[in-house]
């Protein structure tokens, strides 16, 4: 259905407003995270829409609290652990800290 709506764009310049309307209809999130359709049978693989929202996170005062658990095996509790059976306690480390998220909207692209 998406391909059929965009058949008018098979040749010539890509009409990004038509592409954006079709994307809003089928997957509005692509307008935020971007799109690249490289399929040659859809407008010759010329659809590329850069992301309009990017983000990253930073953590401060990171600490490593120990945690863990216990894999419980009700089928064969005394089975060989190397084969994936038996009760197996495990240890792991988690990471905690003060996390800050940063978002960078491309306002010009959103306005367009």
GROMACS elastic network, one bead per residue, 0.5 to 0.9 nm:
[ bonds ]
;  ai    aj funct       b0    kb
    1     4     6  0.51023   500
    1     5     6  0.63397   500
    1     6     6  0.88236   500
    2     5     6  0.52565   500
    2     6     6  0.64885   500
    2     7     6  0.88870   500
    2    22     6  0.72019   500
    2    23     6  0.85126   500
    2    26     6  0.76619   500
    3     6     6  0.52094   500
    3     7     6  0.62208   500
    3    41     6  0.84375   500
    3    42     6  0.61127   500
    3    43     6  0.85497   500
    4     7     6  0.52673   500
    4     8     6  0.84090   500
    5     8     6  0.73998   500
    5     9     6  0.89669   500
    5    22     6  0.73131   500
    6     9     6  0.55456   500
    6    10     6  0.73993   500
    6    18     6  0.78631   500
    6    19     6  0.72793   500
    6    22     6  0.78726   500
    6    42     6  0.75548   500
    6    43     6  0.75008   500
    7    10     6  0.54498   500
    7    11     6  0.87447   500
    7    42     6  0.75538   500
    7    43     6  0.71476   500
    8    11     6  0.74938   500
    8    43     6  0.85542   500
    9    12     6  0.67761   500
    9    13     6  0.72196   500
    9    14     6  0.58930   500
    9    15     6  0.70058   500
    9    18     6  0.88664   500
    9    19     6  0.88828   500
    9    42     6  0.84548   500
    9    43     6  0.57738   500
   10    13     6  0.88013   500
   10    14     6  0.83383   500
   10    41     6  0.85141   500
   10    42     6  0.69772   500
   10    44     6  0.66783   500
   11    14     6  0.79944   500
   11    43     6  0.68490   500
   11    44     6  0.81352   500
   12    15     6  0.89961   500
   14    17     6  0.88628   500
   14    18     6  0.84945   500
   14    19     6  0.80188   500
   14    43     6  0.82674   500
   14    46     6  0.75810   500
   14    47     6  0.75361   500
   15    18     6  0.54422   500
   15    19     6  0.63653   500
   15    20     6  0.87499   500
   16    20     6  0.59214   500
   16    21     6  0.84784   500
   16    47     6  0.85649   500
   16    49     6  0.82588   500
   17    21     6  0.61609   500
   17    22     6  0.86274   500
   17   112     6  0.86032   500
   18    21     6  0.51335   500
   18    22     6  0.62565   500
   18    23     6  0.86010   500
   19    22     6  0.51842   500
   19    23     6  0.61292   500
   19    24     6  0.85852   500
   19    47     6  0.82156   500
   19    49     6  0.89958   500
   20    23     6  0.50096   500
   20    24     6  0.60300   500
   20    25     6  0.85730   500
   20    28     6  0.86472   500
   20    30     6  0.89004   500
   20    31     6  0.70877   500
   20    49     6  0.87578   500
   21    24     6  0.50965   500
   21    25     6  0.63353   500
   21    26     6  0.89205   500
   22    25     6  0.50978   500
   22    26     6  0.63822   500
   22    27     6  0.82557   500
   22    28     6  0.88618   500
   23    26     6  0.52090   500
   23    27     6  0.52404   500
   23    28     6  0.57228   500
   23    29     6  0.82464   500
   23    30     6  0.67364   500
   23    31     6  0.70700   500
   24    27     6  0.56200   500
   24    29     6  0.77918   500
   24    30     6  0.79354   500
   24    31     6  0.72217   500
   25    28     6  0.65933   500
   27    30     6  0.59540   500
   27    31     6  0.80116   500
   28    31     6  0.57032   500
   28    32     6  0.76613   500
   29    32     6  0.53332   500
   29    33     6  0.63073   500
   29    34     6  0.80260   500
   30    33     6  0.50490   500
   30    35     6  0.58733   500
   30    49     6  0.82912   500
   30    51     6  0.77481   500
   31    34     6  0.56873   500
   31    35     6  0.77067   500
   31    49     6  0.77039   500
   31    50     6  0.83774   500
   31    51     6  0.69201   500
   31    52     6  0.68285   500
   31    53     6  0.87689   500
   31   110     6  0.84430   500
   32    50     6  0.84791   500
   32    51     6  0.54705   500
   32    53     6  0.53951   500
   32    54     6  0.83132   500
   32   105     6  0.88088   500
   32   110     6  0.86353   500
   33    49     6  0.88190   500
   33    50     6  0.74869   500
   33    52     6  0.64250   500
   33    53     6  0.63012   500
   33    54     6  0.75238   500
   34    48     6  0.76325   500
   34    49     6  0.51834   500
   34    52     6  0.68415   500
   34    53     6  0.84875   500
   35    47     6  0.74050   500
   35    48     6  0.55450   500
   35    50     6  0.65134   500
   35    51     6  0.73590   500
   36    45     6  0.81349   500
   36    46     6  0.80503   500
   36    47     6  0.57150   500
   36    49     6  0.63692   500
   36    50     6  0.81411   500
   37    40     6  0.83790   500
   37    42     6  0.75687   500
   37    43     6  0.88858   500
   37    45     6  0.56728   500
   37    46     6  0.69897   500
   37    47     6  0.52948   500
   37    48     6  0.65119   500
   38    41     6  0.87480   500
   38    42     6  0.79081   500
   38    44     6  0.75843   500
   38    46     6  0.67880   500
   38    47     6  0.71502   500
   38    48     6  0.84133   500
   39    42     6  0.56450   500
   39    43     6  0.79716   500
   39    44     6  0.67688   500
   39    46     6  0.84905   500
   40    43     6  0.65555   500
   40    46     6  0.80917   500
   41    44     6  0.57246   500
   41    45     6  0.71144   500
   42    45     6  0.59286   500
   42    46     6  0.79838   500
   42    47     6  0.82275   500
   43    46     6  0.59487   500
   43    47     6  0.71913   500
   44    47     6  0.82231   500
   45    48     6  0.83917   500
   49    52     6  0.86884   500
   50   109     6  0.87892   500
   51    54     6  0.69033   500
   51   105     6  0.89047   500
   51   106     6  0.81321   500
   51   109     6  0.88559   500
   52   104     6  0.81877   500
   52   105     6  0.57580   500
   52   107     6  0.76129   500
   52   108     6  0.88181   500
   52   109     6  0.63117   500
   52   110     6  0.65509   500
   53   103     6  0.69507   500
   53   104     6  0.56908   500
   53   106     6  0.61708   500
   53   107     6  0.89336   500
   54   102     6  0.84864   500
   54   103     6  0.58978   500
   54   104     6  0.52178   500
   54   105     6  0.65182   500
   54   106     6  0.83484   500
   55   101     6  0.71251   500
   55   102     6  0.54516   500
   55   104     6  0.59116   500
   55   105     6  0.85167   500
   56   100     6  0.85976   500
   56   101     6  0.59468   500
   56   102     6  0.54466   500
   56   103     6  0.67994   500
   56   104     6  0.87779   500
   57    99     6  0.67684   500
   57   100     6  0.56131   500
   57   102     6  0.60309   500
   57   103     6  0.88024   500
   58    98     6  0.82589   500
   58    99     6  0.57227   500
   58   100     6  0.53559   500
   58   101     6  0.65294   500
   58   102     6  0.81130   500
   59    62     6  0.65437   500
   59    96     6  0.84124   500
   59    97     6  0.59942   500
   59    98     6  0.54779   500
   59   100     6  0.63925   500
   59   101     6  0.88714   500
   60    97     6  0.57417   500
   60    98     6  0.51525   500
   60    99     6  0.65078   500
   60   100     6  0.83507   500
   61    96     6  0.81488   500
   61    97     6  0.52515   500
   61    98     6  0.62518   500
   61    99     6  0.89894   500
   62    95     6  0.66219   500
   62    96     6  0.55401   500
   62    98     6  0.71225   500
   63    94     6  0.84039   500
   63    95     6  0.58587   500
   63    96     6  0.54229   500
   63    97     6  0.61494   500
   64    93     6  0.61795   500
   64    94     6  0.56750   500
   64    96     6  0.64198   500
   64    97     6  0.88128   500
   65    93     6  0.61464   500
   65    94     6  0.58039   500
   65    95     6  0.66237   500
   65    96     6  0.74661   500
   66    91     6  0.74657   500
   66    92     6  0.62959   500
   66    94     6  0.64214   500
   66    95     6  0.88666   500
   67    90     6  0.87594   500
   67    91     6  0.61048   500
   67    92     6  0.54478   500
   67    93     6  0.56906   500
   67    94     6  0.67336   500
   68    89     6  0.76351   500
   68    90     6  0.54582   500
   68    92     6  0.51693   500
   68    93     6  0.75389   500
   69    88     6  0.85797   500
   69    89     6  0.58841   500
   69    90     6  0.54653   500
   69    91     6  0.66230   500
   69    92     6  0.83754   500
   70    87     6  0.70448   500
   70    88     6  0.56739   500
   70    90     6  0.59269   500
   70    91     6  0.87224   500
   71    86     6  0.79566   500
   71    87     6  0.55766   500
   71    89     6  0.60833   500
   71    90     6  0.75542   500
   72    77     6  0.73663   500
   72    85     6  0.89150   500
   72    86     6  0.70216   500
   72    88     6  0.67193   500
   72    89     6  0.84537   500
   73    76     6  0.58205   500
   73    77     6  0.50014   500
   73    78     6  0.84132   500
   73    79     6  0.85661   500
   73    85     6  0.64638   500
   73    86     6  0.52484   500
   73    87     6  0.53814   500
   73    88     6  0.82260   500
   74    77     6  0.57854   500
   74    86     6  0.80769   500
   74    87     6  0.83527   500
   75    79     6  0.88098   500
   75    85     6  0.81620   500
   75    86     6  0.82216   500
   76    79     6  0.51908   500
   76    80     6  0.86935   500
   76    85     6  0.61378   500
   76    86     6  0.56842   500
   76    87     6  0.83667   500
   77    80     6  0.88239   500
   77    85     6  0.67925   500
   77    87     6  0.53813   500
   77    88     6  0.89865   500
   78    81     6  0.83954   500
   78    85     6  0.73618   500
   78    87     6  0.69941   500
   79    82     6  0.88885   500
   79    83     6  0.80049   500
   79    84     6  0.79676   500
   79    87     6  0.80417   500
   80    83     6  0.56022   500
   80    84     6  0.67817   500
   80    85     6  0.53204   500
   80    86     6  0.61362   500
   81    86     6  0.55476   500
   81    87     6  0.77234   500
   81    88     6  0.71400   500
   82    85     6  0.73161   500
   83    86     6  0.89433   500
   85    88     6  0.82388   500
   96    99     6  0.84645   500
  104   107     6  0.89043   500
  105   108     6  0.88003   500
  105   109     6  0.86912   500
  105   110     6  0.80192   500
  106   109     6  0.55304   500
  106   110     6  0.63276   500
  106   111     6  0.87120   500
  107   110     6  0.50223   500
  107   111     6  0.59789   500
  107   112     6  0.84550   500
  108   111     6  0.51503   500
  108   112     6  0.61369   500
